[in-house]
Structure formats: structure tokens, C-alpha cells
């Protein structure tokens, strides 16, 4: 019984060591330079060969009300609807 546990433990350790060795042997990928630019209202990041492109676009809808002479404190306010 002890022998089967010992063999199972050795096999498990060997499998983990093989996986850990192959994972640690891989080199991390080099970062791709992405210079930013402003193009027609969008903030654009694009690789030199145009294989990768990422742009940011933001929109917000704001509602605001201000009533002069209102006695109710809830009458004046601002709400962001879609951010």
C-alpha cells in the first residue's frame, strides 16, 4: 500500500516538474509599441503595421435643472443618465 502511494507521488511530482519546466522556459512576449493619436474625436492606438488598433470613445447624457426661487431643495439637481 505504501509503495503504491510512493509511486503515485513520484509520478505526480514528475508530471508537475515537466509542466513547470516547459512553462518557465517560455519567454514573455515583447510589448508592441502603440503610439496614440487623436483621429476625428477618437483616441486611437495603432501598431505600426496596422495589425492592432484600439480606440476610445466616450459619450454621456446629462440632465440638469435649476429653478430660481424654489422652496423645495429637490427642485434643483443634476443626473447622469448614460455614462
C-alpha positions as CSV (number, residue, x, y, z in Angstrom):
1,X,0.0,0.0,0.0
2,X,2.8,2.4,0.9
3,X,4.6,1.5,-2.3
4,X,1.6,2.5,-4.5
5,X,1.3,5.8,-2.7
6,X,5.0,6.4,-3.1
7,X,4.9,5.6,-6.9
8,X,1.8,7.8,-7.3
9,X,3.6,10.6,-5.5
10,X,6.7,10.3,-7.7
11,X,4.7,10.2,-10.9
12,X,2.7,13.3,-9.8
13,X,5.9,15.2,-8.9
14,X,7.4,14.2,-12.3
15,X,4.4,15.5,-14.2
16,X,4.3,18.8,-12.3
17,X,8.1,19.2,-12.8
18,X,7.7,18.7,-16.6
19,X,4.8,21.2,-16.8
20,X,6.6,23.8,-14.6
21,X,9.8,23.5,-16.7
22,X,8.0,24.0,-20.0
23,X,6.0,27.0,-18.7
24,X,9.1,28.7,-17.1
25,X,11.1,28.1,-20.3
26,X,8.8,30.3,-22.4
27,X,9.8,33.9,-23.0
28,X,7.3,36.6,-22.2
29,X,6.1,38.4,-25.4
30,X,7.7,41.7,-26.2
31,X,5.4,44.7,-25.8
32,X,4.1,46.2,-29.0
33,X,4.6,49.9,-29.2
34,X,1.3,51.7,-29.7
35,X,1.7,55.4,-30.3
36,X,-1.5,57.3,-29.5
37,X,-3.2,59.8,-31.8
38,X,-6.3,61.8,-32.0
39,X,-8.4,61.0,-35.0
40,X,-11.8,62.6,-35.6
41,X,-12.9,62.7,-32.0
42,X,-11.4,59.3,-31.0
43,X,-8.3,58.5,-29.1
44,X,-6.6,55.8,-31.3
45,X,-3.7,53.5,-30.5
46,X,-2.4,51.6,-33.6
47,X,0.5,49.4,-34.2
48,X,3.0,50.3,-37.0
49,X,1.8,47.6,-39.3
50,X,-1.9,48.2,-38.5
51,X,-2.4,44.7,-37.3
52,X,-3.7,46.0,-34.0
53,X,-6.0,49.0,-33.4
54,X,-7.7,50.2,-30.3
55,X,-9.8,53.3,-29.9
56,X,-11.6,55.0,-27.0
57,X,-14.9,56.8,-27.5
58,X,-17.0,58.2,-24.6
59,X,-20.5,59.6,-24.5
60,X,-22.5,61.0,-21.6
61,X,-26.1,62.3,-21.3
62,X,-26.5,64.8,-18.5
63,X,-29.8,66.3,-17.3
64,X,-29.7,69.4,-15.1
65,X,-32.4,71.7,-13.7
66,X,-32.1,74.8,-11.6
67,X,-35.3,76.6,-10.5
68,X,-34.9,80.1,-9.1
69,X,-36.9,80.9,-6.1
70,X,-37.9,77.2,-5.4
71,X,-38.5,76.4,-1.8
72,X,-38.1,72.7,-2.4
73,X,-34.5,71.5,-2.1
74,X,-35.3,68.7,-4.5
75,X,-36.1,71.1,-7.4
76,X,-32.5,71.7,-8.3
77,X,-30.3,68.8,-9.4
78,X,-28.1,67.1,-11.9
79,X,-28.3,63.5,-13.1
80,X,-26.0,61.5,-15.4
81,X,-28.2,59.2,-17.5
82,X,-25.9,57.3,-19.7
83,X,-22.2,57.3,-19.0
